[in-house]
Amino acid sequence: MTRPPVRLKILDASTNATSVDVDRRPLCPNGAPIPCHCPDKQNMRSTQNLMIRLRFLIFCCAAAVSLKAFALEPPNLILLMGDDHGWSETGYNGHPFVKTPVLDEMAAMGLRLDRFYAGHPTCSPTRVSVLTGRHPNRSGTFNPGWSIRPEEITIAHRLASVGYRSGHFGKWHVGPVKASSPTNPRAMGFSEYVSHDNFYEMDPQFSRNGGPPEQFHGEGSQVTIDQTLNFIQRSVEAEEPFLAVVWFGSPHEPYSGLPEDLTLYDDLPKDFENRSVRLTSMETGRPTKRPLRDVLRERYAEITAMDRAIGTLREELVELGVRDNTLIWYCGDNGNPKSSGRVATPLKGEKGLMYEGGIRVPGLIEWPNHITMPRTSSVNAVTSDMLPTLCELAGVPTPERPLDGISLAPLLSGRMESRPKPICFWSYPSKRVTQRQPSAKPYLASALQEGTTPLVKYMGAKLTRSFQNFHQPPIEAEDYGGPRVLLDNQYKLVVGGRASGGGGPSNSIELFNLEVDPAEEHNLAETEPQRTKNMQSQLHTWQSSVLQSLRGKDYD
């Protein structure tokens, strides 16, 4: 599906522009996307920067937010995400082997979110929740390799409307990154990108703004940060606030590491050699089994390399003079995978499951101008909170459609002690669409869903990633199925969770009090039947809203 460029004649006070195009980027009076290279660029930039500040100030006053609580300048924003990096694999969370000195320092200096969750127990769906502030089922992104829909409004769209320059770097995985894709980063609101369709290793091949794959030599995480810093430096020189979304390819399997990082893990316990795990072979791209000790040595080396690259980013922000008013937010996209061997984790479950080990991830926020003292929060938060939070901080309204996240601005100010609404999770039974007869209609033509950036891992018979999404057929009772969760402060209802782990019926009902039972060992569903019933009703009502979105009602 292609959309011809359409320009709407709207006066945008933030830029003094006379029109905006369909990707929400303002246009200068000469018709070029801002930032442009017109002769009067400097005058326009001055006007633009002044209006950004005024809009930010007006928004704060309208929201009754104290000017002491927020910076007078709109903050720069950086969203970092590790790939398959679960809650337990950080030094600050007590892992006995993994070395993450930079993340540990961020936890010691900033806001540590001890109960931060990925929006889904797998990759692509969580990324959609970051971009949209919505549960990924609303846009039909059910599993890894399912694309976002072009009609979704992203954080990049919203921030562009108030003058932010936005860039995406690293793993995209919500659609192809080629120029013709209607779901590439630029189509979804980013002004520029250096990105991969999926995960990547050493010497990755990225697409720059939709161009053919181009090889970048070096360790994957460092290459990603190098490209991010190039973007940030240009943004600083242009005196424009920026949004950088940086999604690493590490520590996703297959694993590899630099010699100096591998050496750090030469002394892993010998008994790990007696266990084997299944993962992708770096040599063949096919599944293989290897000793856990060898696998963890490489996995941990990737985590340490990613940690070091984040340190490079933080140091360069100081050199550029923008560290104090730059918010950095780090998280993982889902829990640890099976190939991590469940080493030293107190949490139940893993990637793909609705238990804590599948959805709870590291969560850290640094913003020196605002978070001046280290704090730890046990308030539940989730990746879909990112869009509403950043919109509030940047002084721009959220999209006028159902959102599942909330603004955490009060939490940043120390004014949120509990979450005012539950968080819901849901793995939609995608076979309801893929195996339906007659077949469901693809949302986009298959040619538009073909990836181009090379992988080490075979996806079927090829070394590239293809994507899919479908128009949702009329809703039936079975569409409410699949593992799902309602998390209301300390209480967590899990429906069908045992089915997702292969250990029980699809209608299993479990209720846990995470405050006293973080390992989810004691099911309270029978002893607290009324609470269980009420939470089931809340969950079903939320699912009904999601299914309306899935049917396209939000795009009418």
KAVENLIN-V155001 format. One record per backbone hydrogen bond with DSSP energy under -0.5 kcal/mol. CO is the residue of the C=O (numbers start at 0). NH is the residue of the N-H. Records with the same first field share a line. If there is no record, write none. Layout:
CO = NH  NH
//
This chain:
1 = 3
5 = 7  21
7 = 9  19
9 = 11
10 = 12
11 = 14  15  16
16 = 11
18 = 26
19 = 7
20 = 23
23 = 25
24 = 20
25 = 33
26 = 17  18
27 = 30
31 = 27
37 = 40
39 = 43
40 = 44
41 = 45
42 = 46
43 = 47
44 = 48
45 = 49
46 = 50
47 = 51
48 = 52
49 = 53
50 = 54
51 = 55
52 = 56
53 = 57
54 = 58
55 = 59
56 = 60
57 = 61
58 = 62
59 = 64
60 = 63
65 = 68  69
75 = 326
76 = 243
77 = 79  328
78 = 245
79 = 330
80 = 247
81 = 83  84  332
83 = 85
84 = 361
85 = 88
87 = 89
89 = 94
90 = 93
97 = 99
99 = 103
100 = 104
101 = 105
102 = 106
103 = 107
104 = 108
105 = 109
109 = 111  374
110 = 112  364
111 = 113  376
112 = 115
114 = 380
115 = 360
116 = 382
120 = 351
121 = 125
122 = 126
123 = 127
124 = 128
125 = 129
126 = 130
127 = 131
128 = 132
130 = 154
132 = 403  404
134 = 137
135 = 138  140
136 = 139
139 = 141
142 = 145
144 = 467
148 = 151
151 = 153
153 = 157
154 = 158
155 = 159
156 = 160
157 = 160
158 = 161  163
159 = 162
164 = 242
165 = 190  191
166 = 244
167 = 193
168 = 246
169 = 195
173 = 147
174 = 173
177 = 180
180 = 183
183 = 187
184 = 189
185 = 188
191 = 167
192 = 208
193 = 169
194 = 206
195 = 171  172
196 = 172
203 = 205  215
205 = 207  213
206 = 194  208
207 = 210
209 = 178
213 = 205
217 = 202
218 = 222
219 = 223
220 = 224
221 = 225
222 = 226
223 = 227
224 = 228
225 = 229
226 = 230
227 = 231
228 = 232
229 = 233
230 = 234
231 = 235
232 = 236
233 = 237
234 = 239
235 = 238
240 = 164
241 = 76
242 = 166  244
243 = 78  245
244 = 168  246
245 = 80  247
246 = 170
248 = 251
249 = 82
257 = 260  261
258 = 262
260 = 263
261 = 264
262 = 265
264 = 267
268 = 271
269 = 272
270 = 273
271 = 274  291  292
274 = 291
276 = 289
278 = 287
280 = 284
284 = 457
285 = 280
287 = 278
289 = 276
290 = 294
291 = 295
292 = 296
293 = 297
294 = 298
295 = 299
296 = 300
297 = 301
298 = 302
299 = 303
300 = 304
301 = 305
302 = 306
303 = 307
304 = 308
305 = 309
306 = 310
307 = 311
308 = 312
309 = 313
310 = 314
311 = 315
312 = 316
313 = 317
314 = 318
315 = 319
316 = 321  322
317 = 320
322 = 325
323 = 368
324 = 75  326
325 = 327
326 = 77
327 = 365
328 = 79
329 = 363
330 = 81
335 = 350
336 = 339
337 = 340
339 = 342
341 = 344
347 = 356
349 = 352
354 = 357  358
355 = 359
357 = 334
358 = 117
359 = 86
360 = 115
361 = 331
362 = 112
363 = 329
364 = 110
365 = 327
366 = 369  370
369 = 371
374 = 111
376 = 113  114
380 = 116
381 = 384
382 = 385
383 = 387
384 = 388
385 = 389
386 = 390
387 = 391
388 = 392
389 = 393
390 = 394  395
391 = 394
398 = 400
407 = 411
408 = 412
409 = 414  415
410 = 413
414 = 416
422 = 486
424 = 484
425 = 427
427 = 429
428 = 431
429 = 432  433
430 = 434
432 = 435  439
440 = 470
444 = 447  448
445 = 448
446 = 449
448 = 466
457 = 459
458 = 460  461
461 = 458
462 = 454
464 = 450
467 = 146
468 = 442  443
475 = 478
476 = 479
477 = 480
482 = 426
483 = 494
484 = 424
485 = 487  492
486 = 422  488
487 = 490
489 = 513
490 = 487
491 = 493  511
492 = 485  494
493 = 495  509
494 = 483
495 = 499
496 = 500
497 = 502  503
498 = 501
504 = 498  507
507 = 495
509 = 493
510 = 523
511 = 491  513
512 = 515  516
516 = 519
520 = 522
521 = 523
523 = 527
525 = 528
527 = 531
528 = 532
529 = 533
530 = 534
531 = 535
532 = 536
533 = 537
534 = 538
535 = 539
536 = 540
537 = 541
538 = 542
539 = 543
540 = 544
541 = 545
542 = 546
543 = 547
544 = 548
545 = 549
546 = 550
547 = 552
548 = 551
549 = 471
551 = 554
552 = 555
//
